């Protein structure tokens, strides 16, 4: 599913007002600021704070030395 680029340009996170990005592989929208994730249902972004989750897991694996 693709998201209209013009729509993404006008959407903002309702919680912190930062920009959002569409993650096609997960079919959701993620805030670049507070990391809230908003669902997309039937192509419609559900931009309600109460429908969001907060993602605190890095999207890419961390690299470097493990500290114990």
Biopython code that builds the backbone (N, CA, C, O; Angstrom):
import numpy as np
from Bio.PDB.StructureBuilder import StructureBuilder

atoms = [
    (1, "UNK", "N", (0.848, -1.176, 0.000)),
    (1, "UNK", "CA", (0.000, 0.000, 0.000)),
    (1, "UNK", "C", (0.893, 1.238, 0.000)),
    (1, "UNK", "O", (1.877, 1.307, 0.737)),
    (2, "UNK", "N", (0.550, 2.179, -0.806)),
    (2, "UNK", "CA", (1.291, 3.441, -0.856)),
    (2, "UNK", "C", (0.477, 4.523, -0.157)),
    (2, "UNK", "O", (-0.753, 4.476, -0.108)),
    (3, "UNK", "N", (1.199, 5.493, 0.378)),
    (3, "UNK", "CA", (0.548, 6.634, 1.027)),
    (3, "UNK", "C", (0.819, 7.856, 0.166)),
    (3, "UNK", "O", (1.941, 8.054, -0.301)),
    (4, "UNK", "N", (-0.181, 8.659, -0.041)),
    (4, "UNK", "CA", (-0.059, 9.873, -0.836)),
    (4, "UNK", "C", (0.971, 10.816, -0.203)),
    (4, "UNK", "O", (0.831, 11.202, 0.958)),
    (5, "UNK", "N", (1.988, 11.177, -0.958)),
    (5, "UNK", "CA", (3.066, 12.037, -0.455)),
    (5, "UNK", "C", (2.541, 13.406, -0.010)),
    (5, "UNK", "O", (3.011, 13.956, 0.987)),
    (6, "UNK", "N", (1.582, 13.949, -0.737)),
    (6, "UNK", "CA", (1.002, 15.244, -0.347)),
    (6, "UNK", "C", (0.309, 15.147, 1.009)),
    (6, "UNK", "O", (0.387, 16.069, 1.820)),
    (7, "UNK", "N", (-0.366, 14.029, 1.247)),
    (7, "UNK", "CA", (-1.017, 13.824, 2.537)),
    (7, "UNK", "C", (0.024, 13.750, 3.649)),
    (7, "UNK", "O", (-0.147, 14.367, 4.701)),
    (8, "UNK", "N", (1.091, 13.006, 3.425)),
    (8, "UNK", "CA", (2.149, 12.900, 4.442)),
    (8, "UNK", "C", (2.774, 14.254, 4.754)),
    (8, "UNK", "O", (3.160, 14.514, 5.894)),
    (9, "UNK", "N", (2.874, 15.108, 3.757)),
    (9, "UNK", "CA", (3.475, 16.428, 3.966)),
    (9, "UNK", "C", (2.639, 17.330, 4.866)),
    (9, "UNK", "O", (3.177, 18.235, 5.503)),
    (10, "UNK", "N", (1.335, 17.097, 4.926)),
    (10, "UNK", "CA", (0.497, 17.948, 5.775)),
    (10, "UNK", "C", (0.163, 17.302, 7.123)),
    (10, "UNK", "O", (-0.321, 17.980, 8.029)),
    (11, "UNK", "N", (0.418, 16.001, 7.259)),
    (11, "UNK", "CA", (0.133, 15.340, 8.533)),
    (11, "UNK", "C", (1.196, 15.680, 9.567)),
    (11, "UNK", "O", (2.372, 15.839, 9.239)),
    (12, "UNK", "N", (0.772, 15.786, 10.804)),
    (12, "UNK", "CA", (1.683, 15.998, 11.933)),
    (12, "UNK", "C", (1.174, 15.163, 13.096)),
    (12, "UNK", "O", (-0.021, 14.884, 13.199)),
    (13, "UNK", "N", (2.072, 14.776, 13.954)),
    (13, "UNK", "CA", (1.707, 14.005, 15.137)),
    (13, "UNK", "C", (0.803, 14.865, 16.025)),
    (13, "UNK", "O", (1.174, 15.985, 16.374)),
    (14, "UNK", "N", (-0.367, 14.362, 16.391)),
    (14, "UNK", "CA", (-1.244, 15.155, 17.255)),
    (14, "UNK", "C", (-0.712, 15.306, 18.680)),
    (14, "UNK", "O", (-1.153, 16.194, 19.410)),
    (15, "UNK", "N", (0.224, 14.455, 19.081)),
    (15, "UNK", "CA", (0.774, 14.523, 20.439)),
    (15, "UNK", "C", (1.866, 15.581, 20.565)),
    (15, "UNK", "O", (1.869, 16.358, 21.520)),
    (16, "UNK", "N", (2.804, 15.617, 19.596)),
    (16, "UNK", "CA", (3.949, 16.531, 19.730)),
    (16, "UNK", "C", (4.108, 17.497, 18.556)),
    (16, "UNK", "O", (4.971, 18.374, 18.587)),
    (17, "UNK", "N", (3.283, 17.341, 17.526)),
    (17, "UNK", "CA", (3.264, 18.231, 16.351)),
    (17, "UNK", "C", (4.467, 18.079, 15.418)),
    (17, "UNK", "O", (4.669, 18.923, 14.545)),
    (18, "UNK", "N", (5.266, 17.025, 15.582)),
    (18, "UNK", "CA", (6.401, 16.768, 14.684)),
    (18, "UNK", "C", (5.905, 16.069, 13.420)),
    (18, "UNK", "O", (4.754, 15.637, 13.348)),
    (19, "UNK", "N", (6.788, 15.964, 12.426)),
    (19, "UNK", "CA", (6.428, 15.305, 11.171)),
    (19, "UNK", "C", (6.338, 13.790, 11.372)),
    (19, "UNK", "O", (6.838, 13.243, 12.355)),
    (20, "UNK", "N", (5.693, 13.140, 10.421)),
    (20, "UNK", "CA", (5.511, 11.695, 10.477)),
    (20, "UNK", "C", (6.018, 11.062, 9.192)),
    (20, "UNK", "O", (6.133, 11.724, 8.161)),
    (21, "UNK", "N", (6.321, 9.767, 9.267)),
    (21, "UNK", "CA", (6.751, 9.010, 8.097)),
    (21, "UNK", "C", (5.879, 7.763, 7.975)),
    (21, "UNK", "O", (5.482, 7.161, 8.973)),
    (22, "UNK", "N", (5.592, 7.392, 6.731)),
    (22, "UNK", "CA", (4.826, 6.175, 6.474)),
    (22, "UNK", "C", (5.795, 5.019, 6.349)),
    (22, "UNK", "O", (6.769, 5.098, 5.601)),
    (23, "UNK", "N", (5.534, 3.942, 7.078)),
    (23, "UNK", "CA", (6.364, 2.739, 6.990)),
    (23, "UNK", "C", (5.560, 1.686, 6.234)),
    (23, "UNK", "O", (4.691, 1.016, 6.791)),
    (24, "UNK", "N", (5.879, 1.566, 4.948)),
    (24, "UNK", "CA", (5.117, 0.685, 4.068)),
    (24, "UNK", "C", (5.200, -0.765, 4.518)),
    (24, "UNK", "O", (4.213, -1.496, 4.425)),
    (25, "UNK", "N", (6.362, -1.195, 5.004)),
    (25, "UNK", "CA", (6.525, -2.586, 5.424)),
    (25, "UNK", "C", (5.641, -2.938, 6.616)),
    (25, "UNK", "O", (5.318, -4.108, 6.821)),
    (26, "UNK", "N", (5.248, -1.941, 7.403)),
    (26, "UNK", "CA", (4.410, -2.179, 8.584)),
    (26, "UNK", "C", (3.011, -1.578, 8.434)),
    (26, "UNK", "O", (2.154, -1.771, 9.297)),
    (27, "UNK", "N", (2.787, -0.861, 7.352)),
    (27, "UNK", "CA", (1.502, -0.188, 7.097)),
    (27, "UNK", "C", (1.055, 0.653, 8.289)),
    (27, "UNK", "O", (-0.074, 0.549, 8.769)),
    (28, "UNK", "N", (1.990, 1.492, 8.748)),
    (28, "UNK", "CA", (1.649, 2.418, 9.822)),
    (28, "UNK", "C", (2.385, 3.730, 9.616)),
    (28, "UNK", "O", (3.194, 3.864, 8.698)),
    (29, "UNK", "N", (2.099, 4.682, 10.468)),
    (29, "UNK", "CA", (2.733, 5.997, 10.409)),
    (29, "UNK", "C", (3.443, 6.226, 11.731)),
    (29, "UNK", "O", (2.860, 6.034, 12.798)),
    (30, "UNK", "N", (4.712, 6.640, 11.658)),
    (30, "UNK", "CA", (5.507, 6.847, 12.866)),
    (30, "UNK", "C", (5.934, 8.303, 12.978)),
    (30, "UNK", "O", (6.358, 8.920, 12.001)),
    (31, "UNK", "N", (5.813, 8.838, 14.184)),
    (31, "UNK", "CA", (6.233, 10.205, 14.461)),
    (31, "UNK", "C", (7.755, 10.262, 14.561)),
    (31, "UNK", "O", (8.377, 9.388, 15.166)),
    (32, "UNK", "N", (8.344, 11.288, 13.969)),
    (32, "UNK", "CA", (9.799, 11.445, 14.037)),
    (32, "UNK", "C", (10.235, 12.055, 15.362)),
    (32, "UNK", "O", (11.423, 12.049, 15.684)),
    (33, "UNK", "N", (9.296, 12.577, 16.126)),
    (33, "UNK", "CA", (9.622, 13.203, 17.406)),
    (33, "UNK", "C", (9.437, 12.267, 18.582)),
    (33, "UNK", "O", (10.414, 11.792, 19.161)),
    (34, "UNK", "N", (8.191, 11.998, 18.939)),
    (34, "UNK", "CA", (7.896, 11.218, 20.145)),
    (34, "UNK", "C", (7.834, 9.713, 19.901)),
    (34, "UNK", "O", (7.617, 8.944, 20.838)),
    (35, "UNK", "N", (8.022, 9.285, 18.653)),
    (35, "UNK", "CA", (8.056, 7.868, 18.267)),
    (35, "UNK", "C", (6.718, 7.153, 18.413)),
    (35, "UNK", "O", (6.677, 5.925, 18.487)),
    (36, "UNK", "N", (5.626, 7.911, 18.454)),
    (36, "UNK", "CA", (4.310, 7.279, 18.471)),
    (36, "UNK", "C", (4.049, 6.653, 17.105)),
    (36, "UNK", "O", (4.474, 7.178, 16.076)),
    (37, "UNK", "N", (3.349, 5.535, 17.113)),
    (37, "UNK", "CA", (3.007, 4.820, 15.893)),
    (37, "UNK", "C", (1.488, 4.816, 15.763)),
    (37, "UNK", "O", (0.769, 4.397, 16.670)),
    (38, "UNK", "N", (1.022, 5.291, 14.616)),
    (38, "UNK", "CA", (-0.409, 5.392, 14.345)),
    (38, "UNK", "C", (-0.790, 4.359, 13.288)),
    (38, "UNK", "O", (-0.090, 4.216, 12.286)),
    (39, "UNK", "N", (-1.886, 3.640, 13.500)),
    (39, "UNK", "CA", (-2.290, 2.631, 12.522)),
    (39, "UNK", "C", (-2.861, 3.259, 11.250)),
    (39, "UNK", "O", (-3.357, 4.386, 11.257)),
    (40, "UNK", "N", (-2.775, 2.501, 10.171)),
    (40, "UNK", "CA", (-3.426, 2.869, 8.912)),
    (40, "UNK", "C", (-4.395, 1.733, 8.615)),
    (40, "UNK", "O", (-3.983, 0.586, 8.446)),
    (41, "UNK", "N", (-5.672, 2.054, 8.554)),
    (41, "UNK", "CA", (-6.699, 1.038, 8.321)),
    (41, "UNK", "C", (-7.427, 1.338, 7.016)),
    (41, "UNK", "O", (-7.990, 2.418, 6.833)),
    (42, "UNK", "N", (-7.404, 0.364, 6.116)),
    (42, "UNK", "CA", (-8.045, 0.508, 4.798)),
    (42, "UNK", "C", (-7.566, 1.766, 4.088)),
    (42, "UNK", "O", (-8.340, 2.446, 3.414)),
    (43, "UNK", "N", (-6.265, 2.071, 4.249)),
    (43, "UNK", "CA", (-5.665, 3.223, 3.588)),
    (43, "UNK", "C", (-5.895, 4.549, 4.287)),
    (43, "UNK", "O", (-5.489, 5.593, 3.777)),
    (44, "UNK", "N", (-6.542, 4.526, 5.452)),
    (44, "UNK", "CA", (-6.848, 5.761, 6.179)),
    (44, "UNK", "C", (-6.003, 5.837, 7.445)),
    (44, "UNK", "O", (-6.104, 4.961, 8.304)),
    (45, "UNK", "N", (-5.165, 6.877, 7.577)),
    (45, "UNK", "CA", (-4.370, 7.022, 8.802)),
    (45, "UNK", "C", (-5.271, 7.393, 9.983)),
    (45, "UNK", "O", (-6.079, 8.317, 9.894)),
    (46, "UNK", "N", (-5.123, 6.666, 11.075)),
    (46, "UNK", "CA", (-5.901, 6.918, 12.292)),
    (46, "UNK", "C", (-5.014, 7.730, 13.232)),
    (46, "UNK", "O", (-4.274, 7.173, 14.044)),
    (47, "UNK", "N", (-5.099, 9.043, 13.110)),
    (47, "UNK", "CA", (-4.204, 9.951, 13.836)),
    (47, "UNK", "C", (-4.815, 10.387, 15.171)),
    (47, "UNK", "O", (-4.988, 11.577, 15.431)),
    (48, "UNK", "N", (-5.133, 9.410, 15.999)),
    (48, "UNK", "CA", (-5.680, 9.658, 17.324)),
    (48, "UNK", "C", (-4.680, 9.162, 18.361)),
    (48, "UNK", "O", (-4.219, 8.023, 18.281)),
    (49, "UNK", "N", (-4.345, 9.996, 19.324)),
    (49, "UNK", "CA", (-3.362, 9.624, 20.341)),
    (49, "UNK", "C", (-3.792, 8.348, 21.048)),
    (49, "UNK", "O", (-2.957, 7.485, 21.320)),
    (50, "UNK", "N", (-5.077, 8.214, 21.348)),
    (50, "UNK", "CA", (-5.544, 7.021, 22.060)),
    (50, "UNK", "C", (-5.462, 5.746, 21.222)),
    (50, "UNK", "O", (-5.554, 4.647, 21.770)),
    (51, "UNK", "N", (-5.292, 5.870, 19.917)),
    (51, "UNK", "CA", (-5.121, 4.714, 19.035)),
    (51, "UNK", "C", (-3.646, 4.402, 18.779)),
    (51, "UNK", "O", (-3.327, 3.393, 18.151)),
    (52, "UNK", "N", (-2.761, 5.249, 19.254)),
    (52, "UNK", "CA", (-1.329, 5.089, 18.971)),
    (52, "UNK", "C", (-0.641, 4.236, 20.028)),
    (52, "UNK", "O", (-1.162, 4.007, 21.119)),
    (53, "UNK", "N", (0.549, 3.777, 19.659)),
    (53, "UNK", "CA", (1.441, 3.105, 20.596)),
    (53, "UNK", "C", (2.769, 3.841, 20.532)),
    (53, "UNK", "O", (3.044, 4.549, 19.563)),
    (54, "UNK", "N", (3.590, 3.679, 21.557)),
    (54, "UNK", "CA", (4.912, 4.304, 21.553)),
    (54, "UNK", "C", (5.934, 3.213, 21.305)),
    (54, "UNK", "O", (5.997, 2.221, 22.031)),
    (55, "UNK", "N", (6.728, 3.408, 20.274)),
    (55, "UNK", "CA", (7.739, 2.421, 19.904)),
    (55, "UNK", "C", (9.086, 2.864, 20.436)),
    (55, "UNK", "O", (9.609, 3.906, 20.039)),
    (56, "UNK", "N", (9.641, 2.076, 21.328)),
    (56, "UNK", "CA", (10.946, 2.425, 21.877)),
    (56, "UNK", "C", (12.034, 1.457, 21.449)),
    (56, "UNK", "O", (13.161, 1.530, 21.939)),
    (57, "UNK", "N", (11.704, 0.553, 20.539)),
    (57, "UNK", "CA", (12.679, -0.405, 20.027)),
    (57, "UNK", "C", (13.330, 0.193, 18.784)),
    (57, "UNK", "O", (12.624, 0.653, 17.887)),
    (58, "UNK", "N", (14.665, 0.198, 18.710)),
    (58, "UNK", "CA", (15.327, 0.737, 17.513)),
    (58, "UNK", "C", (14.898, -0.036, 16.268)),
    (58, "UNK", "O", (14.722, -1.254, 16.313)),
    (59, "UNK", "N", (14.732, 0.680, 15.163)),
    (59, "UNK", "CA", (14.344, 0.032, 13.911)),
    (59, "UNK", "C", (15.493, -0.752, 13.299)),
    (59, "UNK", "O", (15.270, -1.755, 12.621)),
    (60, "UNK", "N", (16.710, -0.306, 13.531)),
    (60, "UNK", "CA", (17.884, -0.987, 13.004)),
    (60, "UNK", "C", (18.666, -1.563, 14.174)),
    (60, "UNK", "O", (18.724, -0.951, 15.241)),
    (61, "UNK", "N", (19.272, -2.738, 13.986)),
    (61, "UNK", "CA", (20.070, -3.308, 15.071)),
    (61, "UNK", "C", (21.223, -2.376, 15.451)),
    (61, "UNK", "O", (21.846, -1.748, 14.596)),
    (62, "UNK", "N", (21.481, -2.305, 16.732)),
    (62, "UNK", "CA", (22.603, -1.503, 17.202)),
    (62, "UNK", "C", (23.902, -2.239, 16.921)),
    (62, "UNK", "O", (23.944, -3.469, 16.955)),
    (63, "UNK", "N", (24.949, -1.499, 16.647)),
    (63, "UNK", "CA", (26.249, -2.129, 16.435)),
    (63, "UNK", "C", (27.242, -1.502, 17.395)),
    (63, "UNK", "O", (27.079, -0.357, 17.817)),
    (64, "UNK", "N", (28.255, -2.248, 17.729)),
    (64, "UNK", "CA", (29.257, -1.726, 18.653)),
    (64, "UNK", "C", (29.630, -2.763, 19.690)),
    (64, "UNK", "O", (29.358, -3.953, 19.525)),
    (65, "UNK", "N", (30.244, -2.310, 20.739)),
    (65, "UNK", "CA", (30.725, -3.194, 21.789)),
    (65, "UNK", "C", (29.681, -3.316, 22.886)),
    (65, "UNK", "O", (29.101, -2.324, 23.328)),
    (66, "UNK", "N", (29.452, -4.548, 23.314)),
    (66, "UNK", "CA", (28.499, -4.779, 24.396)),
    (66, "UNK", "C", (29.145, -4.421, 25.723)),
    (66, "UNK", "O", (30.287, -4.798, 25.984)),
    (67, "UNK", "N", (28.426, -3.703, 26.551)),
    (67, "UNK", "CA", (28.929, -3.304, 27.864)),
    (67, "UNK", "C", (28.138, -4.057, 28.910)),
    (67, "UNK", "O", (26.907, -4.059, 28.891)),
    (68, "UNK", "N", (28.868, -4.716, 29.849)),
    (68, "UNK", "CA", (28.148, -5.449, 30.896)),
    (68, "UNK", "C", (28.342, -4.849, 32.253)),
    (68, "UNK", "O", (27.799, -5.354, 33.235)),
]
sb = StructureBuilder()
sb.init_structure("model")
sb.init_model(0)
sb.init_chain("A")
sb.init_seg("    ")
for serial, (resi, resn, name, xyz) in enumerate(atoms, 1):
    if name == "N":
        sb.init_residue(resn, " ", resi, " ")
    sb.init_atom(name, np.array(xyz, "f"), 0.0, 1.0, " ", f" {name:<3s}", serial, name[0])
structure = sb.get_structure()
